[in-house]
Amino acid sequence: MLKKIITIISLLLLSNLSAENIEAQKTTNNTQFKVSIGNVNTSAHIQFYLDIDNNPNTGYFDNNGITGADYLIEDQTLMVFQPAGGTGSDWSNWADLSTTVNLTHTTYSSEAQLALNALTGIESVIRVAVQMRDTNWTL
């Protein structure tokens, strides 16, 4: 399965950024945040990990290369990582924010869009990691 970790620079300063086949952008009216991955066969589940403070030493980490994730868009759910110590790998520290996430799958791409103000503390530089998972939630 595909796992990509990229750095996206100056998200809030530029309207459209891309690296290889992953793209993150604000909408033209600066109210929506959109992240997508293209040129891949869509899987049963998609996870966009967002390091919005651009600090790999805070937030969620795992053994698959995810570091510093503050938010997770998993299918149509937005979650925030809230560990007691500021960082960790305990999956139970993810909290559902009950925010509407519009998820669109096409034959070879997936895109998630949500309200920009749902991402509190967003910096001008963020990191995005994408994991595609099968129906059994394996990579």
N, C-alpha and C positions, 0 to 999 in steps of 0.2 A: 504494500500500500504506500501511497505518497505521504511524505511528511516534509514540509518545507518550513524553514525558519529564515525570515528575511528582516532587514531593517528598512523602515520607511522614514525618510527624513523630511522634516518641516511639514507635517500633515496639516497643521492649522494655517500655514502660510500659503500653501499651494492648493489649488482646487482638485488636482488630479495627479496621482503618483503611481508608478508601477515598477515592479521588479520581476523580471521573467514573466510568469503567468499569474501573479498575485497582484491585486490592485486594491488600494484603499483611498477613499476620497470623501470630502464633504460635498453635500449637494450645493447647488449654486446659491440657494438662499441661506446657507449655513445653519440649517436646522436638523439635518439628517446626516448620519454617518453610514457609509456603505463600504463593505469589504467583500471581495469576490476572488474566486480562483477559477481559471479557465484552462482549456486544453487538457483536461483530464476526464476520465470516465467518472461520473458521479457515483458516490458510494451511498450506502444506506444511511450513514450518519456523518455529519461534518462538524468539526470543532475549530473555531477561530479563537486562539488565545491572544489577548491584547495586553501588552506591557505598556500601559499608558503613561507611566512616570519615567519610562526609559531607564529603569534601574533593574538590572538582572538580579540584584541582591535582595529585592523585596518581592513579595508575591509568591505564587505557586511555582514549584519546580517538580520535575519527574526525571526518570531515568531515560527518557526518549529525547532529551534535548530541550524540553520546555524550561525556561528560566524566567522568573520575574513576572509571571502573568498575573495581572490585577483583575482582569475581566475575562470571561469565557462566554462566547456565543456558541451554544451547542444546539444544533438544529434550530428550533424557533424559541429558544430560551436564552435570556441574558442572566449571567450569574456574576457575582463579585466574590473575590477571595477574601475571607475575613478571619485569618488565624490570630490567635492570642499573641504570638511573638512577631508578627509582621511577615513571616515567611514560613514555608513548610511544604510538605508533600501529602498531607492528609486530605483525602478527597472530601471528607465530611465538612471541611471549612468553606466550601462553596455555598453561597446563599442565593436563591432565586430572587431576582429583583421584580418579578411580575411586570416586566416591560415588554411591550409588543415588538417582536422581531419579525419582519417580513422576510421569509426565506424563499428563494426562487431557485429551482433546479431546472437546467436544460440538459440536453443529451451530454454535453461536455463541459458544463460549468455549474457553479453554485455561487449564489450571492445572498448576503444578509444585509438588511438595512434596518436602522433603528434611529430613535431620536438622539441627536448629538448630546443633549443635556443629560441623558442617562449615564454618560461616562464622566463622572465628576473627577476632577484633578488631572484632566488630559493635558499633556505637555505638547510642545511643538514638534517633538520627535517621539515616535512610538515604535515598538517592535511588534510584529505580527508573526505568529506561528500557526500553521494549519495542519490538522490531522484529519485524514479520511479514515472512517472505520466501517467495517462490514456489519451485517445484521447481528453478529455476536459481540460487537463492540471491540473487536481486535483490530490492530493496525494492519 
